[in-house]
Amino acid sequence: MWVTPAVDVGVVDVADLSTLFTPGGVHELRVLKVGGRKRTDSGYFDDPGALAAAADRYAAQGDGSVYVTVNPVHPGLLARSGANIVKEWADTTTSDRDVVARRWLFNDLDAIRPTDIPSTDGEHAAAYERANAIREHLTGLGWPDPVFMDSGNGTYLNYQIDLPNDDHATALVKACLAALAAKFNDDVIKVDTTAFNAARIMRVPGTVNRKGAGHADRQHRDARILTAPSTLDVVPVEALTALAALAVKPAQARVIHTSSSFEPIAAVFDLVGFIDRHLPDATGPKPWADGGQIWTIPVCPFNTEHVRSEVHVGRLANGALTAGCQHESCEWRWPELRAHFEPEAPGIRAWPVARAARAGRLPLRVTETADMIEWLWETLGIGPLSGFFLRDGQLVHTPAEGEEGYVAPSDDRDHDGPAQVRTVSAGQIRARVQGAYDVYREVKETDPED
């Protein structure tokens, strides 16, 4: 059944909040631009009823944009403003490190349009259509039903997950959103790939999305829950990992050709035999990437502490092979995996990690400029390159708290994270890479007589 836009209700329902609340958890209510000014009100609640009442008061006043944290936060934050009490002109709000666990994979779909204006009815309906398509796609992959929400301008698809709040989970969630964006984004509707941070906030259902002033065919609408399953089932980690694997770019899984026949080696390589010999605990294969196959590996072959089935090995529809681990400390791909288990195979060169391990830095192999560009694109925003991202074709950086150049967020923002964004040069990004990675260039061995 496809979900379609409904009539606004204009009331915060305790049952709706109970659906989104982690039982016994604490969530922040945050109201931005109160009175149309640079004012943020904030309070921490362990009582969905009290949070609903507070949100209703702001909604009734027609004042501010009312949000709630997607994930539960540290219960000690109840002492920040008092339990179930909203503090006006709040100085501090939830940061990523305040989140105790990840309970939702938050998909925010919106129409592409100028900032700070409401969507048209047509744009709004297009977001519904795209959300329905994503839901059907994930259902076909065996995912449970999500909580389907109207954000007022677009849609939310909230899938229940059960992950810790750590770098590994952040990378996994980020990759899942990137995979959905790669398949479903176009020049009309986009999946917000920046919504991976743990302290993400979303509109409180039953309140009005007051983005912009509204005009003509761009009017304000209510945020609301449209459908929710009677029982919320958790998306298995294996399903998240399989989806995240789809974010791998084609350049990371190129087909290598022989020098004589130019037939793809990957297409004739016995991947099933390789997995049977070296990865007997693998599960799969499952259909993947429009004609490909994917296996999930329970333990990372390069780091036995990575035990949450976050490793994949797969074959794309064109025969190209791909592999990897979701952990930021793992930089290996299919060539390294093959070399790890079959170092004597023709054409294989061992991955020299020992030198990098002694230096206390991660190994980074450079073979071609195109590979390096692809790696940089994939790595921006995580691990040693945290805070770097592309905006309008420029490389920019948001300093984290404690880093040089950090500026505390201002109260007029409607998102989380440091407020300062700086354009950076190629030299700055080069210095960060060289400081965090042991970079070396691999060259082909040639005959001395050549």
C-alpha positions in Angstrom: 0.0 0.0 0.0 1.4 3.4 -1.0 1.1 6.2 1.5 -0.3 9.5 0.2 -0.5 13.0 1.8 -3.3 13.4 4.4 -5.0 16.3 6.2 -3.1 18.2 8.8 -4.1 17.4 12.4 -2.2 20.0 14.4 -1.8 18.2 17.7 1.1 16.3 19.3 0.0 12.7 20.0 1.6 11.0 23.0 1.2 7.7 21.2 3.3 9.0 18.3 6.1 10.1 20.6 6.0 6.8 22.4 6.5 5.1 19.0 9.7 7.1 18.5 10.9 7.1 22.1 13.3 4.4 23.3 11.5 2.8 26.3 13.0 4.4 29.4 15.2 6.6 27.3 15.8 10.3 27.4 15.3 12.6 24.4 15.9 16.3 23.9 13.1 18.7 22.8 14.6 21.6 20.9 12.8 24.6 19.6 14.7 26.8 17.1 14.2 30.4 16.1 11.8 31.1 18.9 10.1 34.4 18.4 11.7 34.6 15.0 15.0 35.4 16.7 18.3 33.7 17.3 16.9 31.9 20.2 16.9 28.2 21.0 14.9 26.6 23.8 15.8 23.1 24.9 14.8 20.5 27.5 15.5 16.8 28.3 12.6 14.4 28.8 12.1 10.9 30.0 8.3 11.3 29.8 6.8 11.2 26.3 3.6 12.8 27.7 5.5 15.7 29.2 7.4 16.2 26.0 4.2 16.2 24.0 2.6 18.8 26.2 5.7 21.1 25.9 5.8 20.7 22.1 2.0 21.4 22.0 2.5 24.7 23.8 5.0 25.9 21.2 2.8 24.6 18.4 -0.2 26.4 19.8 1.8 29.7 20.0 2.8 29.3 16.4 6.3 29.9 17.5 9.6 28.3 16.4 10.5 25.0 14.8 10.0 22.1 17.1 12.4 19.1 17.0 13.3 16.0 19.0 16.5 14.0 19.0 16.2 10.9 16.8 18.3 8.8 19.2 18.3 8.5 23.0 20.8 10.6 25.0 22.7 10.2 28.2 20.2 10.3 31.2 22.5 12.6 33.0 21.4 15.4 30.7 18.2 15.6 32.6 20.2 17.6 35.1 21.1 20.2 32.4 17.8 22.1 32.6 15.8 19.9 35.0 13.9 16.7 34.2 11.0 17.3 31.7 11.5 21.1 31.8 12.3 23.4 28.8 15.0 26.0 29.3 14.7 29.2 27.3 17.8 30.6 25.6 19.6 27.3 26.0 23.4 27.5 25.9 24.1 23.9 25.1 22.3 21.2 23.1 22.9 17.6 22.4 26.2 16.6 20.7 27.0 13.3 19.0 29.0 12.1 22.0 25.9 12.6 24.2 24.0 9.9 22.4 24.0 6.5 24.2 22.9 4.3 21.3 21.6 4.4 17.7 18.0 3.3 17.6 16.9 4.6 14.2 18.2 4.7 10.6 16.8 8.1 9.8 16.0 8.7 6.1 15.1 12.3 5.3 13.8 12.8 1.8 13.2 16.3 0.5 12.6 18.2 -2.8 15.6 20.0 -4.3 14.8 23.7 -4.0 16.2 26.9 -2.7 16.9 27.0 1.1 14.4 28.2 3.7 11.2 27.9 1.6 8.4 25.3 1.9 7.8 22.8 -0.8 5.0 23.0 -3.3 2.3 20.4 -3.2 3.9 18.8 -6.3 7.3 18.6 -4.6 5.7 17.3 -1.5 3.9 14.6 -3.4 7.1 13.6 -5.2 8.8 13.1 -1.8 6.0 10.7 -0.9 6.4 8.8 -4.2 10.1 8.4 -3.7 9.7 7.3 0.0 7.2 4.7 -1.1 9.6 3.4 -3.7 12.5 3.2 -1.2 10.2 1.4 1.3 9.1 -1.2 -1.4 12.8 -1.7 -2.4 13.9 -2.4 1.2 10.9 -4.6 1.8 11.9 -6.6 -1.2 15.3 -7.1 0.5 13.7 -8.5 3.6 13.7 -5.3 5.7 10.9 -4.8 8.3 8.4 -2.0 8.0 9.5 1.5 8.9 7.8 4.4 10.7 6.7 6.5 7.7 6.5 10.2 8.5 5.6 13.5 6.8 8.1 16.1 7.7 5.9 18.9 6.4 8.0 19.5 3.4 9.1 16.0 2.6 9.1 12.6 4.2 11.0 10.5 6.8 11.5 6.8 6.7 12.6 5.6 10.2 13.9 2.1 10.4 14.5 0.5 13.9 18.1 -0.5 14.4 20.2 -1.6 17.4 23.7 -0.2 17.2 26.1 1.3 19.7 27.1 5.0 19.1 30.6 4.5 17.9 32.7 5.2 14.8 31.8 1.9 13.3 28.1 2.5 13.5 28.5 6.0 12.1 30.3 4.6 9.1 27.7 2.0 8.6 24.8 4.4 8.8 26.6 6.9 6.5 27.2 4.2 3.9 23.5 3.0 4.1 22.3 6.5 3.3 24.9 6.9 0.5 23.7 3.6 -1.0 20.0 4.8 -1.0 21.0 8.1 -2.5 23.0 6.5 -5.2 20.0 4.5 -6.3 17.1 6.9 -5.7 18.4 10.5 -5.9 17.7 12.6 -9.0 17.3 16.3 -9.8 13.9 16.4 -8.1 14.2 14.5 -4.8 17.2 13.6 -2.7 18.0 11.4 0.3 19.8 13.6 2.8 23.2 11.8 3.1 24.3 14.2 5.8 21.7 12.9 8.3 24.0 10.2 9.6 25.2 11.9 12.8 24.1 10.4 16.0 22.6 13.6 17.5 20.4 14.3 14.5 17.1 16.0 15.2 13.7 15.6 13.4 10.4 17.4 13.4 8.1 16.5 16.3 5.0 14.9 14.7 1.9 17.1 15.3 3.8 20.4 15.0 4.0 22.7 12.0 7.1 22.9 9.8 7.6 26.6 9.7 10.5 26.8 7.2 10.3 30.1 5.5 7.4 32.5 5.6 5.2 30.6 3.2 3.7 32.2 0.1 1.3 31.3 -2.7 1.8 27.7 -3.5 4.4 27.2 -0.8 2.5 26.9 2.4 3.4 25.4 5.8 2.3 21.9 6.7 2.2 19.7 9.8 4.8 17.0 10.4 3.1 13.8 11.4 3.4 10.0 11.6 1.5 8.4 8.6 2.0 4.7 9.2 3.8 2.7 11.9 3.9 -1.1 12.4 2.2 -2.5 15.5 5.4 -4.2 16.3 8.8 -2.6 15.5 11.3 -5.1 14.3 15.0 -4.3 14.2 16.9 -4.3 10.9 19.6 -7.0 11.2 23.2 -5.8 11.0 23.7 -8.2 8.1 20.9 -6.3 6.1 22.5 -2.9 7.0 25.9 -4.2 5.9 24.5 -5.5 2.6 22.9 -2.2 1.9 26.0 -0.3 2.8 28.0 -2.4 0.4 26.0 -0.9 -2.4 27.7 2.5 -1.7 31.0 1.0 -3.1 31.8 3.0 -6.2 32.4 1.2 -9.5 36.0 2.4 -9.5 36.7 0.4 -6.4 35.6 -2.8 -8.1 37.1 -2.4 -11.6 37.5 -5.3 -13.9 41.1 -6.2 -14.4 42.0 -7.5 -17.9 44.6 -10.0 -19.0 47.3 -8.8 -21.3 46.5 -11.4 -24.0 42.8 -11.9 -24.3 41.4 -8.8 -22.5 38.7 -11.0 -20.9 37.8 -9.9 -17.4 39.7 -11.9 -14.8 36.9 -11.2 -12.3 34.3 -12.8 -14.5 36.1 -16.2 -14.6 37.5 -16.2 -11.1 36.1 -18.9 -8.9 34.8 -16.6 -6.1 32.6 -19.4 -4.6 35.6 -21.7 -4.3 37.7 -18.9 -2.8 35.0 -18.3 -0.1 34.6 -22.0 0.6 38.4 -22.3 1.0 39.1 -19.3 3.1 35.9 -17.9 4.5 33.8 -20.9 5.5 31.7 -18.9 8.0 30.4 -16.6 5.2 26.6 -16.3 4.7 25.2 -16.0 1.3 25.1 -15.4 -1.5 22.3 -12.9 -1.7 21.1 -11.0 -4.7 22.9 -7.7 -4.9 23.3 -4.6 -7.1 21.0 -5.5 -10.0 22.4 -8.9 -10.9 25.3 -9.2 -8.6 25.9 -11.4 -5.5 27.1 -10.6 -2.0 28.3 -12.6 1.0 28.6 -11.4 4.6 31.6 -12.4 6.7 31.1 -12.5 10.5 34.7 -11.7 11.5 37.1 -9.4 9.6 40.1 -11.3 8.3 42.4 -8.4 9.0 41.2 -7.5 12.5 39.5 -10.2 14.7 38.0 -7.5 16.9 35.6 -6.6 14.1 33.0 -9.3 14.8 29.7 -7.7 13.9 29.3 -9.2 10.4 30.4 -5.9 8.8 32.6 -7.5 6.1 31.3 -8.2 2.6 32.6 -10.0 -0.4 30.7 -9.6 -3.6 30.6 -9.8 -7.4 29.0 -7.1 -9.5 26.8 -7.9 -12.4 29.7 -7.1 -14.8 31.9 -9.7 -13.1 34.0 -7.2 -11.1 34.9 -8.3 -7.5 34.6 -6.2 -4.4 35.3 -6.6 -0.7 35.7 -4.5 2.4 35.1 -3.9 6.0 32.9 -1.1 7.4 35.3 -0.2 10.1 37.3 3.0 9.6 40.6 1.4 10.6 40.2 -1.1 7.7 41.5 0.2 4.3 41.6 -3.1 2.5 39.7 -4.0 -0.6 39.4 -7.1 -2.8 43.1 -7.2 -4.0 44.3 -7.1 -0.4 41.9 -9.9 0.6 43.1 -12.1 -2.2 46.7 -11.4 -1.4 46.0 -12.1 2.3 44.8 -15.7 1.7 46.6 -16.5 -1.6 49.9 -14.5 -1.6 51.5 -16.9 -4.1 48.8 -16.5 -6.7 50.0 -15.1 -10.1 50.1 -11.4 -10.2 49.6 -10.9 -6.4 51.7 -8.7 -4.4 51.5 -8.8 -0.6 50.0 -5.8 1.2 53.0 -4.3 3.2 51.2 -3.3 6.4 54.1 -3.9 8.8 55.9 -0.7 8.0 52.7 1.3 8.6 51.9 -0.6 11.8 55.4 0.3 13.2 54.8 3.9 12.3 51.4 3.9 14.1 49.7 5.0 10.9 47.3 3.4 8.5 48.7 2.0 5.2 47.6 3.8 2.1 48.6 2.3 -1.2 48.6 4.6 -4.3 48.6 2.9 -7.7 46.9 5.4 -10.0 45.7 9.0 -9.6 42.2 8.0 -10.3 42.3 5.5 -7.4 43.5 8.1 -5.0 40.7 10.5 -6.0 38.1 7.8 -5.6 39.6 6.9 -2.1 39.5 10.5 -1.1 35.9 10.9 -2.1 35.0 7.8 -0.1 37.0 8.8 3.0 36.0 12.4 3.4 34.1 12.9 6.6 35.2 9.8 8.5 38.3 8.7 10.6 41.3 10.9 10.2 39.5 13.0 7.6 36.5 13.7 9.9 35.1 17.2 9.3 36.1 17.4 5.6 33.4 17.3 2.9 32.4 18.7 -0.5 30.1 21.7 -0.7 29.2 23.2 -4.1 32.3 21.6 -5.7 34.6 23.0 -3.0 36.5 21.1 -0.3 35.5 22.5 3.1 36.2 21.6 6.7 34.2 22.0 9.9 36.5 22.0 12.9 35.4 19.7 15.7 35.2 20.9 19.3 38.8 21.1 20.6 40.3 21.6 17.1 41.9 24.9 16.0 39.3 27.1 14.4 36.3 25.6 16.2 33.4 28.1 16.8 30.5 27.1 19.0 27.2 26.6 17.1 24.9 29.6 17.0 21.3 29.3 18.2 19.7 30.0 14.8 20.9 26.8 13.1 18.4 24.0 12.4 21.0 21.3 12.3 23.7 19.9 14.5 27.5 20.2 14.4 30.0 23.1 14.4 28.7 26.2 12.8 31.9 27.3 11.1 32.7 26.0 7.6 36.0 26.9 6.1 37.3 26.3 2.5 40.5 24.3 2.6 43.4 24.0 0.1 44.8 20.9 -1.5 47.9 21.4 0.7 45.9 21.3 3.9 44.2 18.0 2.9 47.6 16.6 1.8 49.1 17.4 5.2 46.2 15.7 7.0 46.5 12.6 4.9 50.3 12.4 5.3 50.0 12.9 9.1 47.5 10.1 9.5 48.5 7.5 6.8 51.7 5.8 5.8 51.5 6.7 2.1 53.5 4.8 -0.5 53.3 4.4 -4.2 53.2 0.9 -5.8 54.9 0.7 -9.2 55.0 -2.2 -11.6 58.2 -4.3 -11.6 59.9 -4.1 -15.0 62.7 -6.1 -16.6 66.0 -4.3 -16.1 66.7 -4.9 -19.8 63.6 -2.9 -20.9 
